[in-house]
Amino acid sequence: MSEESPLVGSNFTADDIDQLSATMVDVAPSRSVALAELIEAWRRHVDKIDSDRARSADDRSVWVAHDLVAALSLRDFVQKGRDLLDSVLRDKVDRHLDQVDSRFLDITEEDARNLVGVVAERDVTTKGWWWHRIPDSGPMREDIKHYAAAAEAERNSSRPPSA
């Protein structure tokens, strides 16, 4: 990886960064991405989720419910990649991820109502802890709640009346 890597200057050596860049993670049937890129993308996604909390819902640049699902899927790919590493590098990655994950925890709260699962249209009960968090404020949070309420209303309207 080039010297422009945001991982340079962190707890990674140049050899570590080369190994993270060479560790390819399947993200689609015919597409792989370097773990170094995925780690940095997770950090950028957390940055964006955080910065959007202070923005207006009228701001067309803010992310919505499905963007959170994409971010959480990205975190899954990071986890998949870190599981491919030897224990020494995996420990370094974990220390780096702890910083980003802590920030994500700071700007989110428990998703007690499984709103993310509704938005994702899948069972997330056995997924990583990050699938059980929603932003604690902002337009994304409101969009998640709106989307989940609309999905619930649709489910209720398709149920037969009770006798």
PyRosetta script that sets phi, psi and omega in degrees:
from pyrosetta import init, pose_from_sequence

init()
pose = pose_from_sequence("MSEESPLVGSNFTADDIDQLSATMVDVAPSRSVALAELIEAWRRHVDKIDSDRARSADDRSVWVAHDLVAALSLRDFVQKGRDLLDSVLRDKVDRHLDQVDSRFLDITEEDARNLVGVVAERDVTTKGWWWHRIPDSGPMREDIKHYAAAAEAERNSSRPPSA")
pose.set_psi(1, 146.1)
pose.set_omega(1, -177.4)
pose.set_phi(2, -72.3)
pose.set_psi(2, 167.0)
pose.set_omega(2, -179.8)
pose.set_phi(3, -65.4)
pose.set_psi(3, -13.7)
pose.set_omega(3, 178.5)
pose.set_phi(4, -73.5)
pose.set_psi(4, -8.3)
pose.set_omega(4, -176.6)
pose.set_phi(5, -57.2)
pose.set_psi(5, 130.6)
pose.set_omega(5, 175.9)
pose.set_phi(6, -63.0)
pose.set_psi(6, -15.3)
pose.set_omega(6, 179.0)
pose.set_phi(7, -77.4)
pose.set_psi(7, -18.1)
pose.set_omega(7, 176.4)
pose.set_phi(8, -65.1)
pose.set_psi(8, 135.3)
pose.set_omega(8, -179.2)
pose.set_phi(9, 91.1)
pose.set_psi(9, -7.5)
pose.set_omega(9, 175.0)
pose.set_phi(10, -89.3)
pose.set_psi(10, -155.7)
pose.set_omega(10, -177.6)
pose.set_phi(11, -83.8)
pose.set_psi(11, 14.7)
pose.set_omega(11, -178.6)
pose.set_phi(12, -101.2)
pose.set_psi(12, 139.1)
pose.set_omega(12, 172.1)
pose.set_phi(13, -81.7)
pose.set_psi(13, 170.6)
pose.set_omega(13, 176.5)
pose.set_phi(14, -60.6)
pose.set_psi(14, -38.6)
pose.set_omega(14, 177.6)
pose.set_phi(15, -65.1)
pose.set_psi(15, -39.1)
pose.set_omega(15, 177.2)
pose.set_phi(16, -59.8)
pose.set_psi(16, -46.5)
pose.set_omega(16, -178.1)
pose.set_phi(17, -63.9)
pose.set_psi(17, -39.4)
pose.set_omega(17, 176.4)
pose.set_phi(18, -61.6)
pose.set_psi(18, -42.2)
pose.set_omega(18, -179.9)
pose.set_phi(19, -67.6)
pose.set_psi(19, -40.0)
pose.set_omega(19, 177.6)
pose.set_phi(20, -65.3)
pose.set_psi(20, -33.6)
pose.set_omega(20, 178.5)
pose.set_phi(21, -73.1)
pose.set_psi(21, -28.4)
pose.set_omega(21, 179.9)
pose.set_phi(22, -86.9)
pose.set_psi(22, -14.5)
pose.set_omega(22, 179.1)
pose.set_phi(23, -82.4)
pose.set_psi(23, 105.9)
pose.set_omega(23, -176.1)
pose.set_phi(24, -96.2)
pose.set_psi(24, 135.8)
pose.set_omega(24, -178.4)
pose.set_phi(25, -116.6)
pose.set_psi(25, 126.6)
pose.set_omega(25, 176.9)
pose.set_phi(26, -69.9)
pose.set_psi(26, 122.4)
pose.set_omega(26, 179.0)
pose.set_phi(27, -113.6)
pose.set_psi(27, -10.5)
pose.set_omega(27, 176.0)
pose.set_phi(28, -158.4)
pose.set_psi(28, 166.1)
pose.set_omega(28, -176.6)
pose.set_phi(29, -52.2)
pose.set_psi(29, -35.2)
pose.set_omega(29, -178.6)
pose.set_phi(30, -124.9)
pose.set_psi(30, 28.8)
pose.set_omega(30, -179.2)
pose.set_phi(31, -141.5)
pose.set_psi(31, 131.0)
pose.set_omega(31, 175.4)
pose.set_phi(32, -124.1)
pose.set_psi(32, 150.0)
pose.set_omega(32, 179.6)
pose.set_phi(33, -131.4)
pose.set_psi(33, 142.7)
pose.set_omega(33, 178.7)
pose.set_phi(34, -64.9)
pose.set_psi(34, 138.7)
pose.set_omega(34, 179.5)
pose.set_phi(35, -57.7)
pose.set_psi(35, -36.9)
pose.set_omega(35, 177.9)
pose.set_phi(36, -57.3)
pose.set_psi(36, -41.6)
pose.set_omega(36, 178.9)
pose.set_phi(37, -67.8)
pose.set_psi(37, -39.3)
pose.set_omega(37, -179.8)
pose.set_phi(38, -65.7)
pose.set_psi(38, -41.0)
pose.set_omega(38, 178.9)
pose.set_phi(39, -61.4)
pose.set_psi(39, -45.5)
pose.set_omega(39, 179.6)
pose.set_phi(40, -68.1)
pose.set_psi(40, -37.0)
pose.set_omega(40, 178.1)
pose.set_phi(41, -64.0)
pose.set_psi(41, -38.3)
pose.set_omega(41, 176.8)
pose.set_phi(42, -61.3)
pose.set_psi(42, -43.8)
pose.set_omega(42, 178.6)
pose.set_phi(43, -61.7)
pose.set_psi(43, -44.4)
pose.set_omega(43, 179.4)
pose.set_phi(44, -63.8)
pose.set_psi(44, -37.2)
pose.set_omega(44, 177.9)
pose.set_phi(45, -65.5)
pose.set_psi(45, -41.7)
pose.set_omega(45, 177.5)
pose.set_phi(46, -64.1)
pose.set_psi(46, -41.6)
pose.set_omega(46, 175.9)
pose.set_phi(47, -56.2)
pose.set_psi(47, -47.1)
pose.set_omega(47, -177.7)
pose.set_phi(48, -66.0)
pose.set_psi(48, -44.2)
pose.set_omega(48, 178.3)
pose.set_phi(49, -59.6)
pose.set_psi(49, -42.2)
pose.set_omega(49, 179.2)
pose.set_phi(50, -64.5)
pose.set_psi(50, -50.4)
pose.set_omega(50, -176.5)
pose.set_phi(51, -65.4)
pose.set_psi(51, -32.1)
pose.set_omega(51, 179.7)
pose.set_phi(52, -69.5)
pose.set_psi(52, -20.4)
pose.set_omega(52, -179.0)
pose.set_phi(53, -59.7)
pose.set_psi(53, -29.6)
pose.set_omega(53, -177.9)
pose.set_phi(54, -91.8)
pose.set_psi(54, -3.0)
pose.set_omega(54, -176.8)
pose.set_phi(55, -90.2)
pose.set_psi(55, 162.9)
pose.set_omega(55, 177.5)
pose.set_phi(56, -81.2)
pose.set_psi(56, 148.5)
pose.set_omega(56, 175.2)
pose.set_phi(57, -63.2)
pose.set_psi(57, -21.0)
pose.set_omega(57, 178.1)
pose.set_phi(58, -76.0)
pose.set_psi(58, -15.5)
pose.set_omega(58, 178.8)
pose.set_phi(59, -71.4)
pose.set_psi(59, 114.2)
pose.set_omega(59, -174.7)
pose.set_phi(60, -69.9)
pose.set_psi(60, -7.2)
pose.set_omega(60, 179.3)
pose.set_phi(61, -88.6)
pose.set_psi(61, -9.7)
pose.set_omega(61, -177.1)
pose.set_phi(62, -71.7)
pose.set_psi(62, 147.8)
pose.set_omega(62, 177.6)
pose.set_phi(63, -83.1)
pose.set_psi(63, 155.9)
pose.set_omega(63, -177.5)
pose.set_phi(64, -118.9)
pose.set_psi(64, -171.6)
pose.set_omega(64, -173.2)
pose.set_phi(65, -53.0)
pose.set_psi(65, -46.2)
pose.set_omega(65, -176.7)
pose.set_phi(66, -69.4)
pose.set_psi(66, -22.7)
pose.set_omega(66, 174.2)
pose.set_phi(67, -68.6)
pose.set_psi(67, -33.0)
pose.set_omega(67, 175.3)
pose.set_phi(68, -65.8)
pose.set_psi(68, -42.8)
pose.set_omega(68, 177.9)
pose.set_phi(69, -59.0)
pose.set_psi(69, -41.8)
pose.set_omega(69, 177.6)
pose.set_phi(70, -62.4)
pose.set_psi(70, -42.4)
pose.set_omega(70, 179.0)
pose.set_phi(71, -63.0)
pose.set_psi(71, -41.9)
pose.set_omega(71, -179.3)
pose.set_phi(72, -68.3)
pose.set_psi(72, -36.0)
pose.set_omega(72, 175.1)
pose.set_phi(73, -64.3)
pose.set_psi(73, -39.1)
pose.set_omega(73, 176.1)
pose.set_phi(74, -59.7)
pose.set_psi(74, -43.2)
pose.set_omega(74, 178.8)
pose.set_phi(75, -62.6)
pose.set_psi(75, -34.3)
pose.set_omega(75, 174.3)
pose.set_phi(76, -60.3)
pose.set_psi(76, -43.1)
pose.set_omega(76, 180.0)
pose.set_phi(77, -65.4)
pose.set_psi(77, -36.9)
pose.set_omega(77, 175.7)
pose.set_phi(78, -60.8)
pose.set_psi(78, -45.3)
pose.set_omega(78, 179.9)
pose.set_phi(79, -62.0)
pose.set_psi(79, -43.6)
pose.set_omega(79, 178.6)
pose.set_phi(80, -58.8)
pose.set_psi(80, -42.7)
pose.set_omega(80, 179.8)
pose.set_phi(81, -68.9)
pose.set_psi(81, -42.7)
pose.set_omega(81, -180.0)
pose.set_phi(82, -63.2)
pose.set_psi(82, -29.8)
pose.set_omega(82, 178.7)
pose.set_phi(83, -69.2)
pose.set_psi(83, -14.6)
pose.set_omega(83, 178.5)
pose.set_phi(84, -86.0)
pose.set_psi(84, -10.8)
pose.set_omega(84, -172.7)
pose.set_phi(85, -85.7)
pose.set_psi(85, 157.8)
pose.set_omega(85, 171.7)
pose.set_phi(86, -69.4)
pose.set_psi(86, 162.8)
pose.set_omega(86, -171.7)
pose.set_phi(87, -62.6)
pose.set_psi(87, -34.1)
pose.set_omega(87, -178.6)
pose.set_phi(88, -67.0)
pose.set_psi(88, -50.3)
pose.set_omega(88, 179.9)
pose.set_phi(89, -69.5)
pose.set_psi(89, -36.1)
pose.set_omega(89, 177.5)
pose.set_phi(90, -59.6)
pose.set_psi(90, -39.8)
pose.set_omega(90, 177.3)
pose.set_phi(91, -62.9)
pose.set_psi(91, -40.4)
pose.set_omega(91, 177.7)
pose.set_phi(92, -65.5)
pose.set_psi(92, -42.7)
pose.set_omega(92, 177.8)
pose.set_phi(93, -61.9)
pose.set_psi(93, -42.9)
pose.set_omega(93, 179.6)
pose.set_phi(94, -60.2)
pose.set_psi(94, -41.5)
pose.set_omega(94, 178.1)
pose.set_phi(95, -63.4)
pose.set_psi(95, -39.8)
pose.set_omega(95, 177.5)
pose.set_phi(96, -66.7)
pose.set_psi(96, -46.6)
pose.set_omega(96, 179.8)
pose.set_phi(97, -63.4)
pose.set_psi(97, -34.2)
pose.set_omega(97, 178.9)
pose.set_phi(98, -55.0)
pose.set_psi(98, -38.4)
pose.set_omega(98, 179.7)
pose.set_phi(99, -66.1)
pose.set_psi(99, -46.8)
pose.set_omega(99, -179.0)
pose.set_phi(100, -69.4)
pose.set_psi(100, -44.5)
pose.set_omega(100, -179.8)
pose.set_phi(101, -63.1)
pose.set_psi(101, -37.5)
pose.set_omega(101, 177.8)
pose.set_phi(102, -62.6)
pose.set_psi(102, -40.1)
pose.set_omega(102, 177.1)
pose.set_phi(103, -64.3)
pose.set_psi(103, -42.3)
pose.set_omega(103, 177.6)
pose.set_phi(104, -60.3)
pose.set_psi(104, -43.3)
pose.set_omega(104, 177.6)
pose.set_phi(105, -61.7)
pose.set_psi(105, -38.1)
pose.set_omega(105, -179.6)
pose.set_phi(106, -65.5)
pose.set_psi(106, -29.3)
pose.set_omega(106, -175.1)
pose.set_phi(107, -103.4)
pose.set_psi(107, 5.2)
pose.set_omega(107, -179.2)
pose.set_phi(108, -129.1)
pose.set_psi(108, 172.0)
pose.set_omega(108, 175.0)
pose.set_phi(109, -138.7)
pose.set_psi(109, 166.3)
pose.set_omega(109, -178.9)
pose.set_phi(110, -58.0)
pose.set_psi(110, 137.8)
pose.set_omega(110, 176.6)
pose.set_phi(111, -93.5)
pose.set_psi(111, 74.1)
pose.set_omega(111, -174.5)
pose.set_phi(112, -64.5)
pose.set_psi(112, -24.0)
pose.set_omega(112, -177.4)
pose.set_phi(113, -98.6)
pose.set_psi(113, 7.8)
pose.set_omega(113, 180.0)
pose.set_phi(114, 55.9)
pose.set_psi(114, 42.0)
pose.set_omega(114, 179.3)
pose.set_phi(115, -66.2)
pose.set_psi(115, -36.2)
pose.set_omega(115, 179.7)
pose.set_phi(116, -63.1)
pose.set_psi(116, -39.9)
pose.set_omega(116, 177.4)
pose.set_phi(117, -61.9)
pose.set_psi(117, -37.6)
pose.set_omega(117, 177.5)
pose.set_phi(118, -65.2)
pose.set_psi(118, -47.0)
pose.set_omega(118, 179.8)
pose.set_phi(119, -63.2)
pose.set_psi(119, -43.0)
pose.set_omega(119, -178.2)
pose.set_phi(120, -73.1)
pose.set_psi(120, -15.9)
pose.set_omega(120, -178.1)
pose.set_phi(121, 56.8)
pose.set_psi(121, 42.7)
pose.set_omega(121, 176.3)
pose.set_phi(122, -157.2)
pose.set_psi(122, 163.3)
pose.set_omega(122, 177.8)
pose.set_phi(123, -77.7)
pose.set_psi(123, 119.6)
pose.set_omega(123, -179.9)
pose.set_phi(124, -110.2)
pose.set_psi(124, 10.0)
pose.set_omega(124, -174.5)
pose.set_phi(125, -60.9)
pose.set_psi(125, -30.2)
pose.set_omega(125, -179.3)
pose.set_phi(126, -101.8)
pose.set_psi(126, 7.5)
pose.set_omega(126, -179.9)
pose.set_phi(127, -79.8)
pose.set_psi(127, 172.4)
pose.set_omega(127, -179.8)
pose.set_phi(128, -58.2)
pose.set_psi(128, 161.2)
pose.set_omega(128, -176.3)
pose.set_phi(129, -55.2)
pose.set_psi(129, -30.7)
pose.set_omega(129, -177.3)
pose.set_phi(130, -64.1)
pose.set_psi(130, -22.2)
pose.set_omega(130, 177.9)
pose.set_phi(131, -75.6)
pose.set_psi(131, -3.9)
pose.set_omega(131, -176.6)
pose.set_phi(132, -115.2)
pose.set_psi(132, 32.0)
pose.set_omega(132, -178.7)
pose.set_phi(133, -133.1)
pose.set_psi(133, 144.3)
pose.set_omega(133, 172.1)
pose.set_phi(134, -131.9)
pose.set_psi(134, 153.8)
pose.set_omega(134, 178.4)
pose.set_phi(135, -55.2)
pose.set_psi(135, 144.2)
pose.set_omega(135, -177.8)
pose.set_phi(136, -80.7)
pose.set_psi(136, -7.9)
pose.set_omega(136, 178.8)
pose.set_phi(137, -165.9)
pose.set_psi(137, 170.5)
pose.set_omega(137, 171.2)
pose.set_phi(138, 99.0)
pose.set_psi(138, 175.4)
pose.set_omega(138, -176.4)
pose.set_phi(139, -61.7)
pose.set_psi(139, -35.5)
pose.set_omega(139, 179.2)
pose.set_phi(140, -62.4)
pose.set_psi(140, -43.4)
pose.set_omega(140, 179.0)
pose.set_phi(141, -60.0)
pose.set_psi(141, -45.6)
pose.set_omega(141, -179.2)
pose.set_phi(142, -64.5)
pose.set_psi(142, -38.4)
pose.set_omega(142, 178.7)
pose.set_phi(143, -65.9)
pose.set_psi(143, -40.1)
pose.set_omega(143, 177.9)
pose.set_phi(144, -60.9)
pose.set_psi(144, -47.2)
pose.set_omega(144, 180.0)
pose.set_phi(145, -63.3)
pose.set_psi(145, -42.6)
pose.set_omega(145, 179.3)
pose.set_phi(146, -63.5)
pose.set_psi(146, -46.4)
pose.set_omega(146, -179.5)
pose.set_phi(147, -60.7)
pose.set_psi(147, -45.6)
pose.set_omega(147, -179.3)
pose.set_phi(148, -65.0)
pose.set_psi(148, -40.0)
pose.set_omega(148, 178.6)
pose.set_phi(149, -64.5)
pose.set_psi(149, -41.2)
pose.set_omega(149, 178.5)
pose.set_phi(150, -64.8)
pose.set_psi(150, -40.9)
pose.set_omega(150, 178.7)
pose.set_phi(151, -65.1)
pose.set_psi(151, -40.4)
pose.set_omega(151, 178.3)
pose.set_phi(152, -64.9)
pose.set_psi(152, -43.3)
pose.set_omega(152, 178.6)
pose.set_phi(153, -61.8)
pose.set_psi(153, -39.5)
pose.set_omega(153, 178.6)
pose.set_phi(154, -65.2)
pose.set_psi(154, -42.5)
pose.set_omega(154, 178.1)
pose.set_phi(155, -62.1)
pose.set_psi(155, -43.6)
pose.set_omega(155, -178.8)
pose.set_phi(156, -66.1)
pose.set_psi(156, -34.7)
pose.set_omega(156, -179.5)
pose.set_phi(157, -73.2)
pose.set_psi(157, -20.7)
pose.set_omega(157, -179.8)
pose.set_phi(158, -93.5)
pose.set_psi(158, -2.8)
pose.set_omega(158, 177.8)
pose.set_phi(159, -81.6)
pose.set_psi(159, 142.0)
pose.set_omega(159, 176.6)
pose.set_phi(160, -68.6)
pose.set_psi(160, 149.2)
pose.set_omega(160, 179.2)
pose.set_phi(161, -63.2)
pose.set_psi(161, 145.1)
pose.set_omega(161, 179.1)
pose.set_phi(162, -80.2)
pose.set_psi(162, 147.9)
pose.set_omega(162, -177.0)
pose.set_phi(163, -82.4)
pose.dump_pdb("model.pdb")
